[in-house]
Amino acid sequence: MIKEVNQTCEKLNNALGISVTLPNPKKNALKAAAVCNFVAGVGLVAAGIVFLSKSCAALGSIGIVSSMILRWESKNKAHKS
């Protein structure tokens, strides 16, 4: 997914005549981000349960899903860092 976003942004850069390089995170960076998102997501879900906050629990759920997507991206990454 990161590769596709970078390609789309590169096409947009060419069409607009600008040169903006986007970061291409390595496998270990994606894994670290996945762990951080998971920990934050679990914390938010727990806080949502304790404080009876649906929005906090929903935000935590989004964080957990995001961590799963990042983990999947890191497994599909072609090069290793």
LOVOZA-957288 format. One record per residue: residue in one letter; x, y, z of N, C-alpha, C, CB in turn. Coordinates in Angstrom, 2 decimals, padded with zeros to 5 digits. Last residue first. Glycine has a CB too. Layout:
BEGIN
NODE  resn     n.xx     n.yy     n.zz    ca.xx    ca.yy    ca.zz     c.xx     c.yy     c.zz    cb.xx    cb.yy    cb.zz
NODE     a        X        Y        Z        X        Y        Z        X        Y        Z        X        Y        Z
...
//
This chain:
BEGIN
NODE  resn     n.xx     n.yy     n.zz    ca.xx    ca.yy    ca.zz     c.xx     c.yy     c.zz    cb.xx    cb.yy    cb.zz
NODE     s   015.81  -004.05   006.66   016.69  -002.99   007.15   017.78  -003.58   008.02   015.90  -001.93   007.93
NODE     k   014.97  -005.69   003.62   015.10  -005.69   005.06   016.05  -004.59   005.48   015.59  -007.05   005.58
NODE     h   012.52  -005.35   000.98   013.88  -005.26   001.51   013.87  -005.23   003.03   014.59  -004.03   000.96
NODE     a   009.70  -005.77   000.71   010.66  -006.53  -000.10   012.06  -006.50   000.50   010.69  -005.98  -001.51
NODE     k   007.12  -006.25   003.01   008.19  -005.37   002.58   009.27  -006.19   001.89   008.77  -004.59   003.78
NODE     n   005.19  -007.78   004.15   005.24  -007.76   002.69   006.34  -006.89   002.13   003.92  -007.30   002.14
NODE     k   005.51  -007.24   006.83   005.76  -008.60   006.37   005.88  -008.67   004.85   004.64  -009.53   006.83
NODE     s   004.74  -004.59   006.92   006.13  -004.92   007.23   006.47  -006.34   006.77   006.40  -004.78   008.73
NODE     e   002.01  -004.79   006.32   002.91  -004.07   005.40   004.35  -004.46   005.66   002.74  -002.55   005.54
NODE     w   001.17  -006.09   008.65   001.02  -006.76   007.35   001.94  -006.12   006.32  -000.45  -006.70   006.87
NODE     r   001.69  -004.05   010.48   002.38  -005.34   010.62   002.32  -006.11   009.31   001.76  -006.19   011.77
NODE     l  -000.12  -002.13   009.57   001.31  -001.86   009.53   002.12  -003.15   009.65   001.70  -000.89   010.66
NODE     i  -002.52  -003.50   010.14  -002.19  -003.14   008.76  -000.69  -002.86   008.62  -003.01  -001.91   008.30
NODE     m  -002.38  -003.66   012.91  -002.43  -004.89   012.12  -002.06  -004.62   010.66  -003.83  -005.53   012.20
NODE     s  -002.43  -000.97   013.58  -001.24  -001.76   013.90  -001.21  -003.06   013.11  -001.18  -002.05   015.40
NODE     s  -005.01  -000.32   012.77  -003.87   000.32   012.12  -002.59  -000.47   012.38  -003.70   001.76   012.60
NODE     v  -006.46  -001.76   014.65  -006.57  -002.12   013.22  -005.39  -001.54   012.45  -007.91  -001.61   012.62
NODE     i  -005.70  -000.29   016.91  -005.37  -001.71   016.82  -005.44  -002.18   015.38  -006.32  -002.55   017.70
NODE     g  -006.79   002.24   016.30  -005.35   002.08   016.51  -004.91   000.63   016.39  -004.95   002.62   017.86
NODE     i  -009.49   001.62   016.28  -008.86   002.07   015.03  -007.35   001.93   015.13  -009.25   003.54   014.72
NODE     s  -009.80   001.05   018.97  -010.03  -000.01   017.99  -009.39   000.35   016.65  -011.53  -000.26   017.81
NODE     g  -009.37   003.59   020.04  -008.44   002.50   020.35  -008.58   001.36   019.37  -008.68   001.99   021.75
NODE     l  -011.65   004.86   019.08  -010.34   005.34   018.66  -009.27   004.27   018.93  -009.98   006.64   019.39
NODE     a  -013.58   003.42   020.51  -013.57   003.37   019.05  -012.21   003.81   018.51  -014.69   004.25   018.46
NODE     a  -012.95   004.15   023.13  -012.86   002.75   022.74  -012.81   002.61   021.22  -014.05   001.96   023.31
NODE     c  -013.54   006.87   022.94  -012.19   006.44   023.30  -011.98   004.98   022.89  -011.94   006.62   024.83
NODE     s  -016.26   006.78   022.38  -015.34   007.39   021.42  -013.90   006.98   021.69  -015.47   008.92   021.45
NODE     k  -017.37   005.63   024.66  -017.45   004.92   023.38  -016.46   005.48   022.38  -018.86   004.99   022.82
NODE     s  -016.40   005.37   027.83  -016.31   006.31   026.72  -016.27   005.54   025.40  -015.05   007.22   026.86
NODE     l  -016.20   004.35   030.45  -017.44   004.24   029.70  -017.50   005.26   028.55  -018.63   004.43   030.63
NODE     f  -013.77   004.16   031.66  -014.47   005.44   031.77  -015.79   005.48   030.99  -013.57   006.54   031.28
NODE     v  -013.08   001.48   031.02  -013.08   001.95   032.41  -013.92   003.21   032.57  -011.65   002.22   032.88
NODE     i  -013.27   001.45   028.22  -014.08   000.53   029.02  -014.20   001.04   030.46  -013.47  -000.90   029.01
NODE     g  -011.44   003.39   027.49  -012.82   003.52   027.06  -013.76   002.62   027.86  -012.94   003.19   025.60
NODE     a  -009.11   002.30   028.50  -009.62   003.55   029.09  -011.08   003.75   028.72  -008.78   004.76   028.63
NODE     a  -008.92   000.10   026.75  -009.06  -000.11   028.19  -009.62   001.14   028.88  -007.70  -000.50   028.82
NODE     v  -008.60   001.48   024.35  -009.76   000.59   024.52  -010.00   000.35   026.01  -009.55  -000.76   023.78
NODE     l  -006.17   002.79   024.87  -007.39   003.57   024.64  -008.65   002.72   024.80  -007.37   004.18   023.25
NODE     g  -004.44   000.59   025.14  -004.63   001.53   026.24  -005.91   002.34   026.09  -003.45   002.47   026.34
NODE     v  -004.62  -000.50   022.61  -005.09  -001.29   023.75  -005.34  -000.38   024.95  -004.07  -002.40   024.11
NODE     g  -003.48   001.64   021.15  -004.84   001.19   020.90  -005.42   000.41   022.05  -004.89   000.36   019.66
NODE     a  -000.86   001.74   022.14  -001.74   002.90   022.32  -003.20   002.50   022.13  -001.37   004.01   021.33
NODE     v  -000.01  -000.82   021.28   000.00  -000.47   022.71  -000.94   000.71   022.98   001.44  -000.12   023.17
NODE     f  -000.33  -000.54   018.49  -001.05  -001.58   019.22  -001.14  -001.23   020.70  -000.36  -002.94   019.03
NODE     n   001.39   001.55   017.84  -000.04   001.70   017.58  -000.85   000.68   018.37  -000.33   001.55   016.09
NODE     c   003.85   000.32   018.57   003.39   001.55   019.24   001.89   001.75   019.06   004.15   002.78   018.70
NODE     v   003.92  -001.81   016.75   003.91  -002.08   018.19   003.38  -000.86   018.95   005.33  -002.46   018.69
NODE     a   004.01  -000.42   014.32   002.90  -001.34   014.59   002.79  -001.61   016.09   003.10  -002.65   013.81
NODE     a   006.44   000.91   014.53   005.20   001.70   014.49   003.99   000.83   014.79   005.04   002.37   013.10
NODE     a   008.13  -001.31   014.41   008.11  -000.48   015.61   006.84   000.37   015.67   009.36   000.43   015.66
NODE     k   007.58  -002.22   011.81   007.30  -003.08   012.96   007.21  -002.26   014.24   008.38  -004.17   013.09
NODE     l   008.50  -000.05   010.30   007.08  -000.41   010.25   006.70  -001.29   011.43   006.77  -001.13   008.94
NODE     a   011.20  -000.17   010.93   010.45   001.02   011.29   008.95   000.73   011.28   010.78   002.19   010.34
NODE     n   011.92  -002.62   009.78   011.98  -002.46   011.24   011.21  -001.24   011.71   013.42  -002.37   011.70
NODE     k   011.56  -002.05   007.00   010.79  -003.09   007.67   010.77  -002.90   009.19   011.36  -004.46   007.33
NODE     k   011.57   001.51   006.35   012.09   000.15   006.27   011.27  -000.78   007.13   013.56   000.10   006.70
NODE     p   009.64   003.94   004.55   010.09   003.31   005.80   010.56   001.88   005.58   008.96   003.33   006.83
NODE     n   010.36   006.32   002.59   010.03   004.93   002.35   010.52   004.14   003.56   010.68   004.39   001.01
NODE     p   009.12   009.65   002.29   009.91   008.64   002.98   009.43   007.24   002.63   009.85   008.85   004.50
NODE     l   009.09   011.39  -000.84   008.37   010.84   000.31   009.24   009.78   000.99   007.00   010.22  -000.14
NODE     t   010.12   014.39  -002.25   010.40   012.98  -002.03   009.70   012.54  -000.76   011.93   012.72  -001.94
NODE     v   009.01   016.55  -004.62   008.87   016.25  -003.20   009.11   014.76  -003.03   007.46   016.68  -002.64
NODE     s   009.11   018.74  -006.97   009.92   017.61  -006.57   009.87   017.45  -005.06   011.38   017.79  -007.05
NODE     i   006.66   019.67  -009.48   007.38   019.87  -008.23   008.16   018.61  -007.88   006.42   020.23  -007.08
NODE     g   004.83   019.59  -011.56   006.17   020.10  -011.80   006.95   020.41  -010.53   006.09   021.33  -012.63
NODE     l   002.42   018.40  -011.48   002.49   019.76  -010.95   003.86   020.39  -011.16   002.14   019.76  -009.49
NODE     a   003.04   015.91  -012.53   002.00   016.71  -013.19   002.07   018.18  -012.74   000.62   016.13  -012.89
NODE     n   004.95   015.01  -010.69   005.33   015.23  -012.09   004.32   016.12  -012.81   005.47   013.89  -012.82
NODE     n   003.34   014.80  -008.40   004.50   015.70  -008.41   004.92   016.02  -009.83   005.67   015.07  -007.64
NODE     l   001.58   012.81  -009.27   001.07   014.14  -008.96   002.19   015.17  -008.96   000.35   014.14  -007.60
NODE     k   003.38   010.68  -009.43   002.67   011.12  -010.63   002.12   012.53  -010.44   001.51   010.14  -010.97
NODE     e   004.09   010.51  -006.72   005.11   010.83  -007.71   004.48   011.31  -009.01   006.00   009.61  -007.98
NODE     c   001.67   009.73  -005.59   002.21   011.06  -005.26   003.30   011.47  -006.24   002.77   011.06  -003.83
NODE     t   001.53   007.16  -006.70   000.50   008.15  -007.00   001.00   009.56  -006.71  -000.77   007.86  -006.18
NODE     q   003.79   005.97  -005.51   003.69   006.08  -006.96   002.66   007.13  -007.37   003.33   004.72  -007.58
NODE     n   003.09   006.09  -002.79   004.27   006.81  -003.28   004.23   006.98  -004.79   005.53   006.06  -002.87
NODE     v   000.86   004.40  -002.80   000.69   005.80  -002.43   001.87   006.63  -002.94   000.55   005.95  -000.90
NODE     e   002.10   001.98  -003.51   001.08   002.56  -004.39   000.87   004.04  -004.08  -000.24   001.79  -004.24
NODE     k   003.79   001.56  -001.29   004.36   001.67  -002.64   003.37   002.35  -003.58   004.75   000.28  -003.19
NODE     i   001.99   001.22   000.74   002.88   002.38   000.77   003.46   002.64  -000.61   004.01   002.17   001.80
NODE     m   000.82  -001.18   000.00   000.00   000.00   000.00   000.88   001.26   000.00  -000.94  -000.01   001.21
//
